[in-house]
Amino acid sequence: MTLSNAVQVFAGTMILVALLLGAFVSEGLGFGLMLFIAINLIQSAFTGFCPAAMVLKKLPFVKA
């Protein structure tokens, strides 16, 4: 799996987690997590700095 694909899978999974959190636990927590994810995706598009990519690079099945 490429690093770009891994980041997309991670972001999509986190959005699903945020939706489930908002639906079943707390709307505020779900929306807060979705806001954090959105801001992180936007800033990484402009700056090229992605904390998730730094972590995912260390996984053995992710090719940089």
PDBQT receptor file of N, H, CA, C and O in Angstrom, charges set to zero:
ATOM      1  N   MET A   1       0.849  -1.173   0.000  1.00  0.00    +0.000 N 
ATOM      2  CA  MET A   1       0.000   0.000   0.000  1.00  0.00    +0.000 C 
ATOM      3  C   MET A   1       0.896   1.238   0.000  1.00  0.00    +0.000 C 
ATOM      4  O   MET A   1       1.880   1.307   0.736  1.00  0.00    +0.000 OA
ATOM      5  N   THR A   2       0.542   2.202  -0.829  1.00  0.00    +0.000 N 
ATOM      6  H   THR A   2      -0.257   2.146  -1.427  1.00  0.00    +0.000 HD
ATOM      7  CA  THR A   2       1.333   3.433  -0.866  1.00  0.00    +0.000 C 
ATOM      8  C   THR A   2       0.981   4.318   0.329  1.00  0.00    +0.000 C 
ATOM      9  O   THR A   2      -0.063   4.155   0.961  1.00  0.00    +0.000 OA
ATOM     10  N   LEU A   3       1.868   5.246   0.616  1.00  0.00    +0.000 N 
ATOM     11  H   LEU A   3       2.715   5.379   0.103  1.00  0.00    +0.000 HD
ATOM     12  CA  LEU A   3       1.648   6.154   1.742  1.00  0.00    +0.000 C 
ATOM     13  C   LEU A   3       0.398   7.001   1.518  1.00  0.00    +0.000 C 
ATOM     14  O   LEU A   3      -0.364   7.241   2.454  1.00  0.00    +0.000 OA
ATOM     15  N   SER A   4       0.187   7.446   0.304  1.00  0.00    +0.000 N 
ATOM     16  H   SER A   4       0.807   7.250  -0.457  1.00  0.00    +0.000 HD
ATOM     17  CA  SER A   4      -0.994   8.252  -0.007  1.00  0.00    +0.000 C 
ATOM     18  C   SER A   4      -2.284   7.470   0.246  1.00  0.00    +0.000 C 
ATOM     19  O   SER A   4      -3.236   7.995   0.824  1.00  0.00    +0.000 OA
ATOM     20  N   ASN A   5      -2.305   6.222  -0.190  1.00  0.00    +0.000 N 
ATOM     21  H   ASN A   5      -1.532   5.796  -0.660  1.00  0.00    +0.000 HD
ATOM     22  CA  ASN A   5      -3.484   5.384   0.050  1.00  0.00    +0.000 C 
ATOM     23  C   ASN A   5      -3.692   5.132   1.535  1.00  0.00    +0.000 C 
ATOM     24  O   ASN A   5      -4.826   5.134   2.013  1.00  0.00    +0.000 OA
ATOM     25  N   ALA A   6      -2.609   4.916   2.264  1.00  0.00    +0.000 N 
ATOM     26  H   ALA A   6      -1.687   4.914   1.876  1.00  0.00    +0.000 HD
ATOM     27  CA  ALA A   6      -2.711   4.671   3.701  1.00  0.00    +0.000 C 
ATOM     28  C   ALA A   6      -3.287   5.887   4.423  1.00  0.00    +0.000 C 
ATOM     29  O   ALA A   6      -4.103   5.743   5.333  1.00  0.00    +0.000 OA
ATOM     30  N   VAL A   7      -2.861   7.081   4.018  1.00  0.00    +0.000 N 
ATOM     31  H   VAL A   7      -2.198   7.198   3.278  1.00  0.00    +0.000 HD
ATOM     32  CA  VAL A   7      -3.388   8.301   4.639  1.00  0.00    +0.000 C 
ATOM     33  C   VAL A   7      -4.879   8.449   4.336  1.00  0.00    +0.000 C 
ATOM     34  O   VAL A   7      -5.655   8.837   5.209  1.00  0.00    +0.000 OA
ATOM     35  N   GLN A   8      -5.276   8.142   3.108  1.00  0.00    +0.000 N 
ATOM     36  H   GLN A   8      -4.645   7.827   2.399  1.00  0.00    +0.000 HD
ATOM     37  CA  GLN A   8      -6.695   8.232   2.753  1.00  0.00    +0.000 C 
ATOM     38  C   GLN A   8      -7.536   7.234   3.535  1.00  0.00    +0.000 C 
ATOM     39  O   GLN A   8      -8.624   7.568   4.004  1.00  0.00    +0.000 OA
ATOM     40  N   VAL A   9      -7.037   6.009   3.677  1.00  0.00    +0.000 N 
ATOM     41  H   VAL A   9      -6.153   5.738   3.296  1.00  0.00    +0.000 HD
ATOM     42  CA  VAL A   9      -7.762   5.000   4.455  1.00  0.00    +0.000 C 
ATOM     43  C   VAL A   9      -7.870   5.439   5.912  1.00  0.00    +0.000 C 
ATOM     44  O   VAL A   9      -8.927   5.303   6.528  1.00  0.00    +0.000 OA
ATOM     45  N   PHE A  10      -6.779   5.963   6.459  1.00  0.00    +0.000 N 
ATOM     46  H   PHE A  10      -5.921   6.073   5.958  1.00  0.00    +0.000 HD
ATOM     47  CA  PHE A  10      -6.793   6.418   7.848  1.00  0.00    +0.000 C 
ATOM     48  C   PHE A  10      -7.786   7.565   8.042  1.00  0.00    +0.000 C 
ATOM     49  O   PHE A  10      -8.566   7.557   8.994  1.00  0.00    +0.000 OA
ATOM     50  N   ALA A  11      -7.758   8.551   7.143  1.00  0.00    +0.000 N 
ATOM     51  H   ALA A  11      -7.124   8.557   6.369  1.00  0.00    +0.000 HD
ATOM     52  CA  ALA A  11      -8.671   9.691   7.255  1.00  0.00    +0.000 C 
ATOM     53  C   ALA A  11     -10.128   9.242   7.136  1.00  0.00    +0.000 C 
ATOM     54  O   ALA A  11     -10.981   9.690   7.903  1.00  0.00    +0.000 OA
ATOM     55  N   GLY A  12     -10.411   8.369   6.189  1.00  0.00    +0.000 N 
ATOM     56  H   GLY A  12      -9.719   8.005   5.566  1.00  0.00    +0.000 HD
ATOM     57  CA  GLY A  12     -11.778   7.857   6.042  1.00  0.00    +0.000 C 
ATOM     58  C   GLY A  12     -12.243   7.087   7.259  1.00  0.00    +0.000 C 
ATOM     59  O   GLY A  12     -13.387   7.226   7.691  1.00  0.00    +0.000 OA
ATOM     60  N   THR A  13     -11.361   6.281   7.811  1.00  0.00    +0.000 N 
ATOM     61  H   THR A  13     -10.431   6.169   7.460  1.00  0.00    +0.000 HD
ATOM     62  CA  THR A  13     -11.698   5.519   9.013  1.00  0.00    +0.000 C 
ATOM     63  C   THR A  13     -11.971   6.451  10.189  1.00  0.00    +0.000 C 
ATOM     64  O   THR A  13     -12.908   6.234  10.956  1.00  0.00    +0.000 OA
ATOM     65  N   MET A  14     -11.150   7.488  10.326  1.00  0.00    +0.000 N 
ATOM     66  H   MET A  14     -10.388   7.665   9.703  1.00  0.00    +0.000 HD
ATOM     67  CA  MET A  14     -11.359   8.430  11.428  1.00  0.00    +0.000 C 
ATOM     68  C   MET A  14     -12.672   9.199  11.272  1.00  0.00    +0.000 C 
ATOM     69  O   MET A  14     -13.332   9.505  12.265  1.00  0.00    +0.000 OA
ATOM     70  N   ILE A  15     -13.051   9.510  10.035  1.00  0.00    +0.000 N 
ATOM     71  H   ILE A  15     -12.515   9.262   9.228  1.00  0.00    +0.000 HD
ATOM     72  CA  ILE A  15     -14.330  10.184   9.817  1.00  0.00    +0.000 C 
ATOM     73  C   ILE A  15     -15.484   9.261  10.200  1.00  0.00    +0.000 C 
ATOM     74  O   ILE A  15     -16.449   9.703  10.824  1.00  0.00    +0.000 OA
ATOM     75  N   LEU A  16     -15.391   7.979   9.830  1.00  0.00    +0.000 N 
ATOM     76  H   LEU A  16     -14.607   7.621   9.323  1.00  0.00    +0.000 HD
ATOM     77  CA  LEU A  16     -16.428   7.024  10.238  1.00  0.00    +0.000 C 
ATOM     78  C   LEU A  16     -16.507   6.897  11.749  1.00  0.00    +0.000 C 
ATOM     79  O   LEU A  16     -17.599   6.827  12.313  1.00  0.00    +0.000 OA
ATOM     80  N   VAL A  17     -15.358   6.869  12.404  1.00  0.00    +0.000 N 
ATOM     81  H   VAL A  17     -14.471   6.926  11.945  1.00  0.00    +0.000 HD
ATOM     82  CA  VAL A  17     -15.331   6.809  13.873  1.00  0.00    +0.000 C 
ATOM     83  C   VAL A  17     -16.003   8.054  14.457  1.00  0.00    +0.000 C 
ATOM     84  O   VAL A  17     -16.775   7.958  15.411  1.00  0.00    +0.000 OA
ATOM     85  N   ALA A  18     -15.707   9.216  13.884  1.00  0.00    +0.000 N 
ATOM     86  H   ALA A  18     -15.079   9.294  13.109  1.00  0.00    +0.000 HD
ATOM     87  CA  ALA A  18     -16.314  10.455  14.365  1.00  0.00    +0.000 C 
ATOM     88  C   ALA A  18     -17.830  10.442  14.171  1.00  0.00    +0.000 C 
ATOM     89  O   ALA A  18     -18.571  10.894  15.045  1.00  0.00    +0.000 OA
ATOM     90  N   LEU A  19     -18.292   9.929  13.038  1.00  0.00    +0.000 N 
ATOM     91  H   LEU A  19     -17.691   9.562  12.328  1.00  0.00    +0.000 HD
ATOM     92  CA  LEU A  19     -19.732   9.835  12.807  1.00  0.00    +0.000 C 
ATOM     93  C   LEU A  19     -20.406   8.916  13.816  1.00  0.00    +0.000 C 
ATOM     94  O   LEU A  19     -21.462   9.243  14.357  1.00  0.00    +0.000 OA
ATOM     95  N   LEU A  20     -19.790   7.769  14.067  1.00  0.00    +0.000 N 
ATOM     96  H   LEU A  20     -18.932   7.503  13.628  1.00  0.00    +0.000 HD
ATOM     97  CA  LEU A  20     -20.346   6.836  15.056  1.00  0.00    +0.000 C 
ATOM     98  C   LEU A  20     -20.311   7.429  16.461  1.00  0.00    +0.000 C 
ATOM     99  O   LEU A  20     -21.255   7.268  17.235  1.00  0.00    +0.000 OA
ATOM    100  N   LEU A  21     -19.228   8.108  16.781  1.00  0.00    +0.000 N 
ATOM    101  H   LEU A  21     -18.461   8.239  16.152  1.00  0.00    +0.000 HD
ATOM    102  CA  LEU A  21     -19.114   8.761  18.082  1.00  0.00    +0.000 C 
ATOM    103  C   LEU A  21     -20.203   9.812  18.247  1.00  0.00    +0.000 C 
ATOM    104  O   LEU A  21     -20.821   9.910  19.307  1.00  0.00    +0.000 OA
ATOM    105  N   GLY A  22     -20.437  10.595  17.202  1.00  0.00    +0.000 N 
ATOM    106  H   GLY A  22     -19.935  10.516  16.341  1.00  0.00    +0.000 HD
ATOM    107  CA  GLY A  22     -21.477  11.617  17.259  1.00  0.00    +0.000 C 
ATOM    108  C   GLY A  22     -22.870  11.034  17.336  1.00  0.00    +0.000 C 
ATOM    109  O   GLY A  22     -23.746  11.608  17.984  1.00  0.00    +0.000 OA
ATOM    110  N   ALA A  23     -23.092   9.899  16.685  1.00  0.00    +0.000 N 
ATOM    111  H   ALA A  23     -22.381   9.433  16.159  1.00  0.00    +0.000 HD
ATOM    112  CA  ALA A  23     -24.432   9.303  16.669  1.00  0.00    +0.000 C 
ATOM    113  C   ALA A  23     -24.761   8.571  17.961  1.00  0.00    +0.000 C 
ATOM    114  O   ALA A  23     -25.903   8.604  18.419  1.00  0.00    +0.000 OA
ATOM    115  N   PHE A  24     -23.771   7.912  18.550  1.00  0.00    +0.000 N 
ATOM    116  H   PHE A  24     -22.844   7.886  18.178  1.00  0.00    +0.000 HD
ATOM    117  CA  PHE A  24     -24.066   7.029  19.675  1.00  0.00    +0.000 C 
ATOM    118  C   PHE A  24     -23.515   7.486  21.021  1.00  0.00    +0.000 C 
ATOM    119  O   PHE A  24     -23.962   6.990  22.055  1.00  0.00    +0.000 OA
ATOM    120  N   VAL A  25     -22.571   8.405  21.045  1.00  0.00    +0.000 N 
ATOM    121  H   VAL A  25     -22.208   8.809  20.205  1.00  0.00    +0.000 HD
ATOM    122  CA  VAL A  25     -21.979   8.807  22.322  1.00  0.00    +0.000 C 
ATOM    123  C   VAL A  25     -22.280  10.270  22.621  1.00  0.00    +0.000 C 
ATOM    124  O   VAL A  25     -23.016  10.587  23.555  1.00  0.00    +0.000 OA
ATOM    125  N   SER A  26     -21.705  11.152  21.820  1.00  0.00    +0.000 N 
ATOM    126  H   SER A  26     -21.107  10.895  21.061  1.00  0.00    +0.000 HD
ATOM    127  CA  SER A  26     -21.884  12.580  22.064  1.00  0.00    +0.000 C 
ATOM    128  C   SER A  26     -21.726  13.343  20.754  1.00  0.00    +0.000 C 
ATOM    129  O   SER A  26     -20.713  13.215  20.067  1.00  0.00    +0.000 OA
ATOM    130  N   GLU A  27     -22.732  14.130  20.419  1.00  0.00    +0.000 N 
ATOM    131  H   GLU A  27     -23.556  14.234  20.977  1.00  0.00    +0.000 HD
ATOM    132  CA  GLU A  27     -22.655  14.907  19.185  1.00  0.00    +0.000 C 
ATOM    133  C   GLU A  27     -21.468  15.856  19.213  1.00  0.00    +0.000 C 
ATOM    134  O   GLU A  27     -20.789  16.038  18.203  1.00  0.00    +0.000 OA
ATOM    135  N   GLY A  28     -21.218  16.457  20.364  1.00  0.00    +0.000 N 
ATOM    136  H   GLY A  28     -21.769  16.309  21.185  1.00  0.00    +0.000 HD
ATOM    137  CA  GLY A  28     -20.118  17.406  20.486  1.00  0.00    +0.000 C 
ATOM    138  C   GLY A  28     -18.767  16.763  20.214  1.00  0.00    +0.000 C 
ATOM    139  O   GLY A  28     -17.931  17.339  19.518  1.00  0.00    +0.000 OA
ATOM    140  N   LEU A  29     -18.552  15.573  20.760  1.00  0.00    +0.000 N 
ATOM    141  H   LEU A  29     -19.231  15.105  21.325  1.00  0.00    +0.000 HD
ATOM    142  CA  LEU A  29     -17.288  14.874  20.525  1.00  0.00    +0.000 C 
ATOM    143  C   LEU A  29     -17.137  14.474  19.063  1.00  0.00    +0.000 C 
ATOM    144  O   LEU A  29     -16.055  14.594  18.488  1.00  0.00    +0.000 OA
ATOM    145  N   GLY A  30     -18.211  14.005  18.474  1.00  0.00    +0.000 N 
ATOM    146  H   GLY A  30     -19.090  13.908  18.941  1.00  0.00    +0.000 HD
ATOM    147  CA  GLY A  30     -18.177  13.604  17.069  1.00  0.00    +0.000 C 
ATOM    148  C   GLY A  30     -17.874  14.774  16.156  1.00  0.00    +0.000 C 
ATOM    149  O   GLY A  30     -17.026  14.676  15.269  1.00  0.00    +0.000 OA
ATOM    150  N   PHE A  31     -18.578  15.897  16.376  1.00  0.00    +0.000 N 
ATOM    151  H   PHE A  31     -19.268  15.977  17.096  1.00  0.00    +0.000 HD
ATOM    152  CA  PHE A  31     -18.336  17.073  15.549  1.00  0.00    +0.000 C 
ATOM    153  C   PHE A  31     -16.947  17.645  15.795  1.00  0.00    +0.000 C 
ATOM    154  O   PHE A  31     -16.298  18.125  14.865  1.00  0.00    +0.000 OA
ATOM    155  N   GLY A  32     -16.490  17.598  17.036  1.00  0.00    +0.000 N 
ATOM    156  H   GLY A  32     -17.017  17.209  17.791  1.00  0.00    +0.000 HD
ATOM    157  CA  GLY A  32     -15.149  18.082  17.350  1.00  0.00    +0.000 C 
ATOM    158  C   GLY A  32     -14.072  17.271  16.643  1.00  0.00    +0.000 C 
ATOM    159  O   GLY A  32     -13.112  17.830  16.113  1.00  0.00    +0.000 OA
ATOM    160  N   LEU A  33     -14.236  15.957  16.638  1.00  0.00    +0.000 N 
ATOM    161  H   LEU A  33     -15.016  15.503  17.068  1.00  0.00    +0.000 HD
ATOM    162  CA  LEU A  33     -13.268  15.102  15.960  1.00  0.00    +0.000 C 
ATOM    163  C   LEU A  33     -13.309  15.336  14.453  1.00  0.00    +0.000 C 
ATOM    164  O   LEU A  33     -12.263  15.386  13.805  1.00  0.00    +0.000 OA
ATOM    165  N   MET A  34     -14.509  15.481  13.891  1.00  0.00    +0.000 N 
ATOM    166  H   MET A  34     -15.358  15.441  14.417  1.00  0.00    +0.000 HD
ATOM    167  CA  MET A  34     -14.610  15.759  12.453  1.00  0.00    +0.000 C 
ATOM    168  C   MET A  34     -13.982  17.105  12.102  1.00  0.00    +0.000 C 
ATOM    169  O   MET A  34     -13.346  17.237  11.057  1.00  0.00    +0.000 OA
ATOM    170  N   LEU A  35     -14.154  18.097  12.962  1.00  0.00    +0.000 N 
ATOM    171  H   LEU A  35     -14.671  17.990  13.812  1.00  0.00    +0.000 HD
ATOM    172  CA  LEU A  35     -13.537  19.404  12.734  1.00  0.00    +0.000 C 
ATOM    173  C   LEU A  35     -12.016  19.283  12.756  1.00  0.00    +0.000 C 
ATOM    174  O   LEU A  35     -11.338  19.862  11.907  1.00  0.00    +0.000 OA
ATOM    175  N   PHE A  36     -11.477  18.539  13.715  1.00  0.00    +0.000 N 
ATOM    176  H   PHE A  36     -12.028  18.069  14.405  1.00  0.00    +0.000 HD
ATOM    177  CA  PHE A  36     -10.032  18.332  13.803  1.00  0.00    +0.000 C 
ATOM    178  C   PHE A  36      -9.501  17.636  12.550  1.00  0.00    +0.000 C 
ATOM    179  O   PHE A  36      -8.462  18.025  12.017  1.00  0.00    +0.000 OA
ATOM    180  N   ILE A  37     -10.203  16.619  12.084  1.00  0.00    +0.000 N 
ATOM    181  H   ILE A  37     -11.047  16.303  12.517  1.00  0.00    +0.000 HD
ATOM    182  CA  ILE A  37      -9.787  15.882  10.887  1.00  0.00    +0.000 C 
ATOM    183  C   ILE A  37      -9.800  16.810   9.671  1.00  0.00    +0.000 C 
ATOM    184  O   ILE A  37      -8.856  16.815   8.882  1.00  0.00    +0.000 OA
ATOM    185  N   ALA A  38     -10.865  17.591   9.522  1.00  0.00    +0.000 N 
ATOM    186  H   ALA A  38     -11.632  17.588  10.164  1.00  0.00    +0.000 HD
ATOM    187  CA  ALA A  38     -10.982  18.494   8.379  1.00  0.00    +0.000 C 
ATOM    188  C   ALA A  38      -9.869  19.539   8.386  1.00  0.00    +0.000 C 
ATOM    189  O   ALA A  38      -9.257  19.795   7.348  1.00  0.00    +0.000 OA
ATOM    190  N   ILE A  39      -9.602  20.141   9.534  1.00  0.00    +0.000 N 
ATOM    191  H   ILE A  39     -10.099  19.933  10.377  1.00  0.00    +0.000 HD
ATOM    192  CA  ILE A  39      -8.541  21.147   9.620  1.00  0.00    +0.000 C 
ATOM    193  C   ILE A  39      -7.192  20.521   9.300  1.00  0.00    +0.000 C 
ATOM    194  O   ILE A  39      -6.374  21.129   8.612  1.00  0.00    +0.000 OA
ATOM    195  N   ASN A  40      -6.955  19.315   9.792  1.00  0.00    +0.000 N 
ATOM    196  H   ASN A  40      -7.620  18.820  10.352  1.00  0.00    +0.000 HD
ATOM    197  CA  ASN A  40      -5.690  18.625   9.538  1.00  0.00    +0.000 C 
ATOM    198  C   ASN A  40      -5.531  18.314   8.050  1.00  0.00    +0.000 C 
ATOM    199  O   ASN A  40      -4.442  18.492   7.505  1.00  0.00    +0.000 OA
ATOM    200  N   LEU A  41      -6.586  17.856   7.384  1.00  0.00    +0.000 N 
ATOM    201  H   LEU A  41      -7.471  17.711   7.827  1.00  0.00    +0.000 HD
ATOM    202  CA  LEU A  41      -6.517  17.570   5.947  1.00  0.00    +0.000 C 
ATOM    203  C   LEU A  41      -6.253  18.840   5.136  1.00  0.00    +0.000 C 
ATOM    204  O   LEU A  41      -5.466  18.824   4.190  1.00  0.00    +0.000 OA
ATOM    205  N   ILE A  42      -6.908  19.929   5.507  1.00  0.00    +0.000 N 
ATOM    206  H   ILE A  42      -7.547  19.942   6.276  1.00  0.00    +0.000 HD
ATOM    207  CA  ILE A  42      -6.722  21.186   4.786  1.00  0.00    +0.000 C 
ATOM    208  C   ILE A  42      -5.307  21.721   4.969  1.00  0.00    +0.000 C 
ATOM    209  O   ILE A  42      -4.667  22.130   4.000  1.00  0.00    +0.000 OA
ATOM    210  N   GLN A  43      -4.811  21.721   6.214  1.00  0.00    +0.000 N 
ATOM    211  H   GLN A  43      -5.331  21.389   7.001  1.00  0.00    +0.000 HD
ATOM    212  CA  GLN A  43      -3.469  22.253   6.430  1.00  0.00    +0.000 C 
ATOM    213  C   GLN A  43      -2.417  21.379   5.777  1.00  0.00    +0.000 C 
ATOM    214  O   GLN A  43      -1.403  21.897   5.308  1.00  0.00    +0.000 OA
ATOM    215  N   SER A  44      -2.626  20.062   5.729  1.00  0.00    +0.000 N 
ATOM    216  H   SER A  44      -3.450  19.641   6.110  1.00  0.00    +0.000 HD
ATOM    217  CA  SER A  44      -1.628  19.196   5.090  1.00  0.00    +0.000 C 
ATOM    218  C   SER A  44      -1.603  19.405   3.578  1.00  0.00    +0.000 C 
ATOM    219  O   SER A  44      -0.560  19.225   2.949  1.00  0.00    +0.000 OA
ATOM    220  N   ALA A  45      -2.729  19.779   2.989  1.00  0.00    +0.000 N 
ATOM    221  H   ALA A  45      -3.577  19.925   3.499  1.00  0.00    +0.000 HD
ATOM    222  CA  ALA A  45      -2.765  20.061   1.555  1.00  0.00    +0.000 C 
ATOM    223  C   ALA A  45      -1.955  21.316   1.225  1.00  0.00    +0.000 C 
ATOM    224  O   ALA A  45      -1.314  21.382   0.176  1.00  0.00    +0.000 OA
ATOM    225  N   PHE A  46      -1.983  22.308   2.116  1.00  0.00    +0.000 N 
ATOM    226  H   PHE A  46      -2.504  22.253   2.968  1.00  0.00    +0.000 HD
ATOM    227  CA  PHE A  46      -1.267  23.548   1.865  1.00  0.00    +0.000 C 
ATOM    228  C   PHE A  46       0.197  23.498   2.296  1.00  0.00    +0.000 C 
ATOM    229  O   PHE A  46       1.050  24.102   1.647  1.00  0.00    +0.000 OA
ATOM    230  N   THR A  47       0.496  22.787   3.381  1.00  0.00    +0.000 N 
ATOM    231  H   THR A  47      -0.198  22.296   3.908  1.00  0.00    +0.000 HD
ATOM    232  CA  THR A  47       1.859  22.809   3.920  1.00  0.00    +0.000 C 
ATOM    233  C   THR A  47       2.675  21.581   3.558  1.00  0.00    +0.000 C 
ATOM    234  O   THR A  47       3.905  21.639   3.553  1.00  0.00    +0.000 OA
ATOM    235  N   GLY A  48       2.017  20.473   3.257  1.00  0.00    +0.000 N 
ATOM    236  H   GLY A  48       1.018  20.426   3.261  1.00  0.00    +0.000 HD
ATOM    237  CA  GLY A  48       2.736  19.236   2.985  1.00  0.00    +0.000 C 
ATOM    238  C   GLY A  48       3.113  18.489   4.248  1.00  0.00    +0.000 C 
ATOM    239  O   GLY A  48       3.710  17.415   4.168  1.00  0.00    +0.000 OA
ATOM    240  N   PHE A  49       2.781  19.029   5.416  1.00  0.00    +0.000 N 
ATOM    241  H   PHE A  49       2.296  19.901   5.480  1.00  0.00    +0.000 HD
ATOM    242  CA  PHE A  49       3.079  18.391   6.695  1.00  0.00    +0.000 C 
ATOM    243  C   PHE A  49       1.863  17.597   7.147  1.00  0.00    +0.000 C 
ATOM    244  O   PHE A  49       0.791  18.161   7.367  1.00  0.00    +0.000 OA
ATOM    245  N   CYS A  50       2.036  16.279   7.286  1.00  0.00    +0.000 N 
ATOM    246  H   CYS A  50       2.907  15.821   7.107  1.00  0.00    +0.000 HD
ATOM    247  CA  CYS A  50       0.936  15.405   7.697  1.00  0.00    +0.000 C 
ATOM    248  C   CYS A  50       1.412  14.491   8.826  1.00  0.00    +0.000 C 
ATOM    249  O   CYS A  50       2.186  13.563   8.587  1.00  0.00    +0.000 OA
ATOM    250  N   PRO A  51       0.959  14.744  10.047  1.00  0.00    +0.000 N 
ATOM    251  CA  PRO A  51       1.375  13.900  11.169  1.00  0.00    +0.000 C 
ATOM    252  C   PRO A  51       0.997  12.432  10.976  1.00  0.00    +0.000 C 
ATOM    253  O   PRO A  51       1.745  11.540  11.374  1.00  0.00    +0.000 OA
ATOM    254  N   ALA A  52      -0.149  12.184  10.372  1.00  0.00    +0.000 N 
ATOM    255  H   ALA A  52      -0.757  12.909  10.048  1.00  0.00    +0.000 HD
ATOM    256  CA  ALA A  52      -0.565  10.791  10.147  1.00  0.00    +0.000 C 
ATOM    257  C   ALA A  52       0.408  10.081   9.211  1.00  0.00    +0.000 C 
ATOM    258  O   ALA A  52       0.720   8.908   9.418  1.00  0.00    +0.000 OA
ATOM    259  N   ALA A  53       0.884  10.773   8.193  1.00  0.00    +0.000 N 
ATOM    260  H   ALA A  53       0.631  11.726   8.025  1.00  0.00    +0.000 HD
ATOM    261  CA  ALA A  53       1.837  10.173   7.250  1.00  0.00    +0.000 C 
ATOM    262  C   ALA A  53       3.143   9.816   7.948  1.00  0.00    +0.000 C 
ATOM    263  O   ALA A  53       3.757   8.792   7.648  1.00  0.00    +0.000 OA
ATOM    264  N   MET A  54       3.561  10.667   8.881  1.00  0.00    +0.000 N 
ATOM    265  H   MET A  54       3.062  11.498   9.125  1.00  0.00    +0.000 HD
ATOM    266  CA  MET A  54       4.795  10.378   9.614  1.00  0.00    +0.000 C 
ATOM    267  C   MET A  54       4.674   9.086  10.411  1.00  0.00    +0.000 C 
ATOM    268  O   MET A  54       5.625   8.307  10.486  1.00  0.00    +0.000 OA
ATOM    269  N   VAL A  55       3.519   8.860  11.001  1.00  0.00    +0.000 N 
ATOM    270  H   VAL A  55       2.747   9.493  10.940  1.00  0.00    +0.000 HD
ATOM    271  CA  VAL A  55       3.301   7.645  11.786  1.00  0.00    +0.000 C 
ATOM    272  C   VAL A  55       3.121   6.439  10.872  1.00  0.00    +0.000 C 
ATOM    273  O   VAL A  55       3.679   5.372  11.129  1.00  0.00    +0.000 OA
ATOM    274  N   LEU A  56       2.337   6.606   9.800  1.00  0.00    +0.000 N 
ATOM    275  H   LEU A  56       1.883   7.472   9.591  1.00  0.00    +0.000 HD
ATOM    276  CA  LEU A  56       2.049   5.488   8.902  1.00  0.00    +0.000 C 
ATOM    277  C   LEU A  56       3.293   5.011   8.151  1.00  0.00    +0.000 C 
ATOM    278  O   LEU A  56       3.376   3.838   7.787  1.00  0.00    +0.000 OA
ATOM    279  N   LYS A  57       4.261   5.902   7.915  1.00  0.00    +0.000 N 
ATOM    280  H   LYS A  57       4.193   6.855   8.211  1.00  0.00    +0.000 HD
ATOM    281  CA  LYS A  57       5.501   5.520   7.239  1.00  0.00    +0.000 C 
ATOM    282  C   LYS A  57       6.245   4.417   7.979  1.00  0.00    +0.000 C 
ATOM    283  O   LYS A  57       6.974   3.633   7.371  1.00  0.00    +0.000 OA
ATOM    284  N   LYS A  58       6.058   4.363   9.285  1.00  0.00    +0.000 N 
ATOM    285  H   LYS A  58       5.465   5.000   9.778  1.00  0.00    +0.000 HD
ATOM    286  CA  LYS A  58       6.788   3.402  10.109  1.00  0.00    +0.000 C 
ATOM    287  C   LYS A  58       6.181   1.997  10.068  1.00  0.00    +0.000 C 
ATOM    288  O   LYS A  58       6.798   1.041  10.538  1.00  0.00    +0.000 OA
ATOM    289  N   LEU A  59       4.981   1.869   9.510  1.00  0.00    +0.000 N 
ATOM    290  H   LEU A  59       4.480   2.645   9.128  1.00  0.00    +0.000 HD
ATOM    291  CA  LEU A  59       4.346   0.566   9.419  1.00  0.00    +0.000 C 
ATOM    292  C   LEU A  59       4.995  -0.256   8.310  1.00  0.00    +0.000 C 
ATOM    293  O   LEU A  59       5.351   0.289   7.266  1.00  0.00    +0.000 OA
ATOM    294  N   PRO A  60       5.152  -1.558   8.524  1.00  0.00    +0.000 N 
ATOM    295  CA  PRO A  60       5.884  -2.377   7.547  1.00  0.00    +0.000 C 
ATOM    296  C   PRO A  60       5.180  -2.545   6.202  1.00  0.00    +0.000 C 
ATOM    297  O   PRO A  60       5.851  -2.782   5.197  1.00  0.00    +0.000 OA
ATOM    298  N   PHE A  61       3.873  -2.433   6.150  1.00  0.00    +0.000 N 
ATOM    299  H   PHE A  61       3.328  -2.241   6.966  1.00  0.00    +0.000 HD
ATOM    300  CA  PHE A  61       3.154  -2.675   4.903  1.00  0.00    +0.000 C 
ATOM    301  C   PHE A  61       2.918  -1.409   4.083  1.00  0.00    +0.000 C 
ATOM    302  O   PHE A  61       2.299  -1.470   3.021  1.00  0.00    +0.000 OA
ATOM    303  N   VAL A  62       3.405  -0.258   4.564  1.00  0.00    +0.000 N 
ATOM    304  H   VAL A  62       3.908  -0.209   5.427  1.00  0.00    +0.000 HD
ATOM    305  CA  VAL A  62       3.233   1.007   3.855  1.00  0.00    +0.000 C 
ATOM    306  C   VAL A  62       4.547   1.351   3.158  1.00  0.00    +0.000 C 
ATOM    307  O   VAL A  62       5.607   1.419   3.781  1.00  0.00    +0.000 OA
ATOM    308  N   LYS A  63       4.445   1.566   1.844  1.00  0.00    +0.000 N 
ATOM    309  H   LYS A  63       3.584   1.511   1.337  1.00  0.00    +0.000 HD
ATOM    310  CA  LYS A  63       5.609   1.942   1.047  1.00  0.00    +0.000 C 
ATOM    311  C   LYS A  63       5.656   3.444   0.885  1.00  0.00    +0.000 C 
ATOM    312  O   LYS A  63       4.679   4.051   0.446  1.00  0.00    +0.000 OA
ATOM    313  N   ALA A  64       6.754   4.041   1.227  1.00  0.00    +0.000 N 
ATOM    314  H   ALA A  64       7.548   3.548   1.584  1.00  0.00    +0.000 HD
ATOM    315  CA  ALA A  64       6.892   5.506   1.135  1.00  0.00    +0.000 C 
ATOM    316  C   ALA A  64       7.088   5.948  -0.256  1.00  0.00    +0.000 C 
ATOM    317  O   ALA A  64       7.221   7.146  -0.509  1.00  0.00    +0.000 OA
TER     318      ALA A  64
